[in-house]
Amino acid sequence: MNDKLRICLIGIGRTGQEIARTIMDQDDLELVMAVCKSKSDKLGKTVNDLLHLNQYEVPITSVEDLEDNILKYNPDVAIDFSSPTATLNNVHTLSKLNIPVVIGTTGFSEDDAQQLIALSEKYQSGIVHAPNITQGSMF
Ligand SMILES: NC(=O)c1ccc[n+]([C@@H]2O[C@H](COP(=O)([O-])OP(=O)(O)OC[C@H]3O[C@@H](n4cnc5c(N)ncnc54)[C@H](OP(=O)(O)O)[C@@H]3O)[C@@H](O)[C@H]2O)c1
C-alpha cells in the first residue's frame, strides 16, 4: 500500500523549487504535480529537468489546467507559493475540489484574506496561511 502524502505544488519559483527538493527527499511524501503560469517556459518540463535532479518524474503543468490535473493526479494536499491573485484563484479551485491547501504566498490585502475565509466556510475546506516558514532560533 502506498501511504505517502500526495502533494501538488503551485508556484515553482525560488521558494517553490526549494520546497520541491525537500518534498522529493522525504520518504513519506510524494510530489505528484507542480504548477506554473500558463505561458511559462517551465511548461512541459519535469521537476527533474528544472532542478537538475535524478529523482522520480514530476510533471510541470499549467495553472490554466489546474482543475483537470488535480483530478488526474489526485493530490491529498496543495502547497501554494505563487502570487496573491494567482493564489486566490487557485484556492477557489482547490476548495471546490475539497483539496486542503497550505498557502505560503504573502501580500494579501484585507479583502483577499476575507475572500479566503469565505472560501473555507463555503466549501468547508482546510486552508492554512503560513506567511513565515523560516526557521526560528531560540535564545
Ligand atoms: N511563507 C514564507 O515564509 C515565504 C517565504 C518565501 C516566499 N514567500 C512568498 O511566496 C511567494 C513566491 O515567492 P518566490 O520568492 O518563490 O517568488 P518567485 O521566484 O517569483 O516565484 C513565484 C512563482 O509563482 C509562479 N506564478 C505566478 N503566477 C502564477 C500563476 N498564476 N499560477 C501559477 N504559478 C504562478 C511563477 O511562475 P513561473 O514559474 O511560471 O514563472 C513563479 O515561479 C511570494 O508571495 C513570497 O512573498 C513566502
The ligand as an ORCA input file, in Angstrom:
! r2SCAN-3c Opt
* xyz 0 1
  N       5.758     31.945      3.732
  C       7.059     32.248      3.666
  O       7.830     32.134      4.619
  C       7.591     32.708      2.340
  C       8.940     32.545      2.017
  C       9.367     32.922      0.747
  C       8.459     33.470     -0.171
  N       7.160     33.608      0.194
  C       6.153     34.121     -0.741
  O       5.936     33.137     -1.734
  C       5.596     33.767     -2.963
  C       6.569     33.305     -4.043
  O       7.871     33.750     -3.706
  P       9.140     33.398     -4.598
  O      10.264     34.105     -3.977
  O       9.222     31.915     -4.797
  O       8.757     34.132     -5.946
  P       9.163     33.775     -7.434
  O      10.532     33.212     -7.514
  O       8.822     34.983     -8.245
  O       8.158     32.608     -7.796
  C       6.808     32.823     -7.989
  C       6.325     31.691     -8.807
  O       4.910     31.796     -8.895
  C       4.559     31.430    -10.171
  N       3.311     32.043    -10.560
  C       2.995     33.343    -10.720
  N       1.732     33.460    -11.130
  C       1.249     32.208    -11.203
  C       0.020     31.655    -11.573
  N      -0.989     32.414    -11.991
  N      -0.129     30.320    -11.493
  C       0.882     29.509    -11.111
  N       2.093     29.968    -10.781
  C       2.251     31.304    -10.838
  C       5.661     31.903    -11.097
  O       5.511     31.046    -12.204
  P       6.550     30.681    -13.354
  O       7.453     29.726    -12.679
  O       5.753     30.042    -14.390
  O       7.193     31.972    -13.734
  C       6.899     31.728    -10.223
  O       7.554     30.511    -10.422
  C       5.630     35.278     -2.684
  O       4.336     35.711     -2.331
  C       6.555     35.383     -1.483
  O       6.341     36.519     -0.696
  C       6.715     33.250      1.419
*
